[in-house]
Amino acid sequence: MKYIHLAEANIRELPFYLAMEEFIARHLDEEDAFFIWQVDPTVIFGRNQLIENEVNLAYCHEKGIHTYRRKSGGGCVYADMSNIMFSYITKDENVRFTFDKYIHMVVDVLRQLGIDAQSSGRNDITINEKKVSGNAFYHIPGKSIVHGTMLYDTDMENMVRAITPSNEKLISKGVESVRQHVTTLNNYINISLNEFKDFVRDNLCDGIIELNDEDVKVIEEIESEYLTEDFIYGNNPRYSINRKQRIEGAGDIDVRIELKNNKIKEVNLMGDYFLVGDLDNELLDKLIGIDYTPEAVKEALKDVKLENIILNLQLEQFIKILFQ
């Protein structure tokens, strides 16, 4: 696997590194590629999440914490210069296999440092049952992209305040809860953050590809999409019906439907679930124009294998959410 090196030393904002992943996927013919990056305090929310539900925008504005959307699914996370981010790009299009391979690859590196790391749940890496890394994935034609956090150290209060409601009682409980369920690598190893980064790179990669100025220009062009208000804040449709439920193994499912004459005019699916297929073409578009009844929905989706679109979600569970 090749390590992708950016010669410039200055820290960019988060969208640049997301665009760098896309550049590698679309323009470099490598079987497997990897790079490590860091950002100033930033909240990153998932592709299908509503920012107003996930981010304490007032606190972020007050503290100068950036807020950006990514193209992968999953939940809202906080990052700063006291932790690091990993990006893995591979030619394998089987996102489930790729995700598992990546998680186990990182777990093995941590174990080489004497850390009893484990893979846990949908997307986490834990130490002593405390989360140290959360990860997400998405795919483009011919490539899969996995990225995630690795908590070397971090500002726990910022983490909680930036992604929870502005309520002091909740914040106090939230910080305490986070400390009970989240841990950082500096509690288990006696090497610096930079030494840890070097260890990971040296153990995962067998060569380096250095990006040049022309590559950076292309990355900046890709980055421009991530910086638009439409992408960050989203164009959420009006809705007359809202159904929410958490499905174990799949995540939060938040369905929003606009009806006209009891027919589905618009439908949107929010939440922290993971996409493994084409949500619009394979699922949502099939619902447009049909009657809002269990019978009509079941008929429209009778040939849909939903678990191949949303990880660990069954069609029967989705229909139950729609008509709960």
C-alpha positions as CSV (number, residue, x, y, z in Angstrom):
1,M,0.0,0.0,0.0
2,K,1.3,3.5,-0.9
3,Y,1.3,6.4,1.4
4,I,0.1,9.6,-0.3
5,H,2.3,12.5,0.9
6,L,1.4,16.2,0.7
7,A,4.6,18.3,0.6
8,E,3.1,21.4,2.0
9,A,3.3,21.8,5.8
10,N,0.3,24.1,6.4
11,I,-2.9,22.7,7.8
12,R,-5.9,22.9,5.4
13,E,-9.5,22.9,6.3
14,L,-11.3,19.5,6.4
15,P,-12.9,19.7,2.9
16,F,-9.5,19.7,1.3
17,Y,-8.7,16.3,2.7
18,L,-12.0,14.9,1.7
19,A,-11.3,16.2,-1.8
20,M,-7.9,14.7,-1.6
21,E,-9.5,11.3,-1.0
22,E,-11.6,11.7,-4.1
23,F,-8.6,12.9,-6.1
24,I,-6.7,9.7,-5.2
25,A,-9.7,7.5,-6.0
26,R,-10.4,9.2,-9.3
27,H,-6.9,10.0,-10.6
28,L,-4.3,7.6,-9.1
29,D,-4.1,4.0,-10.3
30,E,-3.2,2.4,-7.0
31,E,-4.6,-0.8,-5.6
32,D,-4.5,0.6,-2.1
33,A,-3.6,4.1,-0.8
34,F,-3.5,5.7,2.6
35,F,-2.8,9.0,4.3
36,I,-3.0,10.7,7.7
37,W,-4.2,14.2,8.3
38,Q,-5.2,16.7,11.0
39,V,-7.4,19.7,11.2
40,D,-8.1,22.6,13.5
41,P,-11.3,22.1,15.7
42,T,-14.0,20.9,13.3
43,V,-17.4,19.1,13.5
44,I,-18.0,16.7,10.7
45,F,-21.5,15.4,10.1
46,G,-22.6,12.6,7.9
47,R,-24.0,12.7,4.4
48,N,-27.6,12.2,5.5
49,Q,-27.7,14.1,8.7
50,L,-29.5,17.4,9.4
51,I,-27.0,19.9,10.7
52,E,-29.6,21.6,13.1
53,N,-30.2,18.2,14.7
54,E,-26.6,17.3,15.2
55,V,-24.5,20.4,15.8
56,N,-24.6,23.1,18.4
57,L,-24.0,25.9,15.9
58,A,-24.0,28.7,18.4
59,Y,-21.2,27.1,20.4
60,C,-19.2,26.3,17.2
61,H,-19.5,29.9,16.0
62,E,-18.5,31.2,19.5
63,K,-15.4,29.0,19.6
64,G,-14.4,29.2,16.0
65,I,-15.1,25.5,15.4
66,H,-15.6,24.7,11.7
67,T,-18.6,22.6,10.6
68,Y,-18.6,20.5,7.4
69,R,-20.5,17.7,5.8
70,R,-18.9,14.6,4.4
71,K,-20.1,12.2,1.7
72,S,-20.0,9.1,3.8
73,G,-22.8,8.0,6.1
74,G,-22.6,7.6,9.9
75,G,-22.8,10.0,12.8
76,C,-21.4,13.4,13.8
77,V,-17.8,13.6,15.0
78,Y,-15.5,16.2,16.4
79,A,-11.8,16.5,15.4
80,D,-8.9,18.7,16.4
81,M,-5.1,18.8,16.3
82,S,-4.9,16.5,19.3
83,N,-6.1,13.6,17.3
84,I,-5.6,12.3,13.8
85,M,-7.7,11.2,10.8
86,F,-7.0,8.2,8.6
87,S,-8.0,7.9,5.0
88,Y,-7.9,4.6,3.0
89,I,-8.7,4.3,-0.7
90,T,-8.8,1.0,-2.5
91,K,-9.9,-0.5,-5.8
92,D,-12.2,-3.0,-4.1
93,E,-15.8,-2.0,-4.7
94,N,-17.3,-4.4,-2.0
95,V,-17.6,-1.7,0.7
96,R,-18.6,-4.2,3.4
97,F,-15.4,-6.3,2.8
98,T,-13.3,-3.1,2.4
99,F,-14.6,-1.7,5.7
100,D,-13.9,-4.8,7.7
101,K,-10.5,-5.1,6.1
102,Y,-9.6,-1.6,7.0
103,I,-10.9,-1.9,10.6
104,H,-8.8,-5.0,11.2
105,M,-5.8,-3.5,9.6
106,V,-5.9,-0.6,12.1
107,V,-6.6,-2.9,15.0
108,D,-3.5,-5.0,14.1
109,V,-1.3,-1.8,14.1
110,L,-2.5,-0.8,17.5
111,R,-1.9,-4.3,18.8
112,Q,1.7,-4.1,17.6
113,L,2.1,-1.2,20.1
114,G,0.8,-3.5,22.9
115,I,-2.7,-2.1,22.9
116,D,-5.6,-4.5,23.3
117,A,-7.7,-3.0,20.6
118,Q,-10.9,-4.6,19.3
119,S,-13.4,-3.9,16.5
120,S,-16.8,-3.1,17.9
121,G,-20.3,-2.5,16.6
122,R,-20.9,-1.1,13.1
123,N,-17.8,1.1,12.8
124,D,-15.8,1.5,16.0
125,I,-12.4,0.5,17.4
126,T,-12.3,0.1,21.2
127,I,-9.8,-0.3,24.0
128,N,-11.1,-1.9,27.2
129,E,-14.6,-1.4,25.7
130,K,-14.1,2.4,25.3
131,K,-14.2,3.9,21.9
132,V,-10.9,5.2,20.4
133,S,-11.8,5.4,16.7
134,G,-15.0,5.9,14.7
135,N,-15.1,5.2,11.0
136,A,-17.3,5.7,7.9
137,F,-17.2,4.7,4.2
138,Y,-18.6,5.4,0.8
139,H,-17.8,4.3,-2.8
140,I,-17.4,5.8,-6.2
141,P,-17.3,3.8,-9.4
142,G,-14.3,1.5,-9.1
143,K,-13.1,2.6,-5.7
144,S,-14.1,2.5,-2.0
145,I,-13.1,5.2,0.5
146,V,-12.9,4.6,4.3
147,H,-12.0,7.4,6.7
148,G,-12.1,7.8,10.4
149,T,-10.9,9.3,13.6
150,M,-8.1,8.1,15.9
151,L,-8.2,9.8,19.3
152,Y,-4.6,10.3,20.5
153,D,-5.9,13.0,22.8
154,T,-8.7,15.6,22.4
155,D,-10.7,18.3,24.1
156,M,-13.6,16.4,25.6
157,E,-15.6,19.4,26.6
158,N,-15.4,20.8,23.1
159,M,-16.4,17.4,21.7
160,V,-19.5,17.3,23.8
161,R,-20.5,21.0,23.6
162,A,-20.1,21.1,19.8
163,I,-22.4,18.2,19.0
164,T,-25.1,18.3,21.7
165,P,-27.9,20.7,22.5
166,S,-27.1,24.0,24.3
167,N,-28.1,22.9,27.8
168,E,-25.7,23.0,30.7
169,K,-27.2,20.0,32.5
170,L,-27.0,17.9,29.4
171,I,-23.5,19.1,28.7
172,S,-22.3,18.2,32.2
173,K,-23.8,14.7,31.9
174,G,-22.5,14.4,28.4
175,V,-18.8,15.2,29.3
176,E,-19.0,12.6,32.2
177,S,-20.6,10.0,29.8
178,V,-18.0,10.6,27.1
179,R,-15.2,10.0,29.6
180,Q,-16.8,6.8,30.6
181,H,-17.2,5.5,27.1
182,V,-14.4,7.1,25.1
183,T,-10.7,6.8,25.6
184,T,-7.5,8.2,24.0
185,L,-4.3,6.5,23.0
186,N,-2.0,8.7,25.2
187,N,-3.4,6.6,28.1
188,Y,-1.8,3.5,26.7
189,I,1.4,4.4,24.9
190,N,4.5,6.4,25.7
191,I,5.2,7.8,22.3
192,S,4.2,11.2,20.9
193,L,1.5,11.9,18.4
194,N,4.0,12.4,15.6
195,E,5.8,9.2,16.6
196,F,2.5,7.4,16.5
197,K,1.8,8.8,13.0
198,D,5.2,7.6,11.8
199,F,4.6,4.1,13.3
200,V,1.3,3.7,11.5
201,R,2.7,4.9,8.2
202,D,5.8,2.7,8.4
203,N,3.8,-0.4,9.3
204,L,0.9,0.0,6.8
205,C,2.7,1.3,3.8
206,D,5.6,0.2,1.6
207,G,6.2,3.3,-0.5
208,I,5.4,6.9,-0.9
209,I,3.7,8.9,-3.6
210,E,4.2,12.7,-3.3
211,L,1.5,15.0,-4.8
212,N,2.7,18.0,-6.8
213,D,1.4,21.5,-7.3
214,E,-0.8,20.4,-10.3
215,D,-2.3,17.7,-8.2
216,V,-3.2,20.2,-5.4
217,K,-4.9,22.4,-8.0
218,V,-7.2,19.5,-9.0
219,I,-7.9,18.8,-5.3
220,E,-8.9,22.4,-4.8
221,E,-11.3,22.2,-7.7
222,I,-12.9,19.1,-6.1
223,E,-12.9,20.8,-2.7
224,S,-15.1,23.7,-4.0
225,E,-18.2,21.4,-4.0
226,Y,-17.7,20.7,-0.3
227,L,-17.5,24.4,0.5
228,T,-20.9,25.3,-1.0
229,E,-23.8,26.1,1.3
230,D,-26.0,23.7,-0.6
231,F,-23.7,20.8,0.2
232,I,-23.0,21.8,3.8
233,Y,-26.5,22.7,4.8
234,G,-28.4,20.6,2.3
235,N,-31.7,21.2,0.5
236,N,-34.1,19.3,2.6
237,P,-37.6,18.9,1.1
238,R,-40.8,20.0,2.8
239,Y,-42.5,17.1,4.5
240,S,-45.9,16.3,5.9
241,I,-44.9,13.0,7.6
242,N,-41.9,12.3,9.7
243,R,-41.1,8.8,11.0
244,K,-38.0,8.0,13.2
245,Q,-36.6,4.9,14.7
246,R,-33.3,3.5,15.7
247,I,-32.6,0.0,14.3
248,E,-29.9,-2.0,16.0
249,G,-27.0,-2.6,13.7
250,A,-28.3,-0.1,11.1
251,G,-28.5,3.2,13.0
252,D,-31.0,6.1,13.2
253,I,-33.5,6.1,10.4
254,D,-35.4,9.4,9.9
255,V,-37.9,9.2,7.0
256,R,-39.5,12.5,5.7
257,I,-42.3,12.3,3.3
258,E,-44.3,15.0,1.4
259,L,-47.7,13.9,0.4
260,K,-50.2,15.2,-2.2
261,N,-53.6,13.6,-2.4
262,N,-52.2,10.8,-0.3
263,K,-49.5,10.0,-2.9
264,I,-45.8,10.3,-2.2
265,K,-44.6,13.5,-3.9
266,E,-41.1,13.6,-2.2
267,V,-39.3,11.4,0.2
268,N,-36.0,11.9,2.0
269,L,-34.1,9.5,4.3
270,M,-31.9,11.1,7.0
271,G,-29.9,9.5,9.7
272,D,-26.5,8.0,10.6
273,Y,-26.9,4.8,8.6
274,F,-24.2,3.5,6.2
275,L,-25.0,3.4,2.5
276,V,-23.7,0.4,0.5
277,G,-25.8,1.0,-2.6
278,D,-27.6,3.7,-4.6
279,L,-30.2,5.2,-2.3
280,D,-32.1,7.3,-4.8
281,N,-32.2,5.0,-7.8
282,E,-32.6,1.7,-6.0
283,L,-35.0,2.9,-3.2
284,L,-36.4,6.4,-2.9
285,D,-37.3,7.0,-6.6
286,K,-39.4,3.8,-6.6
287,L,-41.7,5.5,-4.0
288,I,-42.4,8.7,-5.9
289,G,-46.0,8.9,-7.1
290,I,-47.4,5.8,-5.3
291,D,-50.2,5.7,-2.8
292,Y,-49.1,6.2,0.8
293,T,-50.4,2.8,2.0
294,P,-48.5,-0.3,3.2
295,E,-49.9,-2.3,0.3
296,A,-48.7,0.1,-2.3
297,V,-45.2,0.5,-0.7
298,K,-44.7,-3.2,-0.4
299,E,-45.7,-3.7,-4.1
300,A,-43.3,-0.9,-5.2
301,L,-40.4,-2.3,-3.2
302,K,-41.1,-6.0,-3.6
303,D,-37.9,-6.6,-5.6
304,V,-35.7,-4.4,-3.5
305,K,-32.9,-6.0,-1.4
306,L,-32.6,-3.2,1.1
307,E,-29.7,-4.6,3.0
308,N,-27.7,-4.1,-0.2
309,I,-28.5,-0.4,-0.1
310,I,-28.4,0.4,3.7
311,L,-26.1,-1.7,5.8
312,N,-28.0,-4.1,8.1
313,L,-31.5,-2.7,7.3
314,Q,-34.2,-5.1,6.2
315,L,-37.1,-4.1,4.0
316,E,-39.7,-5.2,6.6
317,Q,-38.1,-2.9,9.2
318,F,-38.2,0.0,6.7
319,I,-41.8,-0.5,6.0
320,K,-42.7,-0.7,9.7
321,I,-41.0,2.6,10.2
322,L,-43.0,4.2,7.4
323,F,-46.3,3.1,8.9
324,Q,-45.5,2.9,12.6
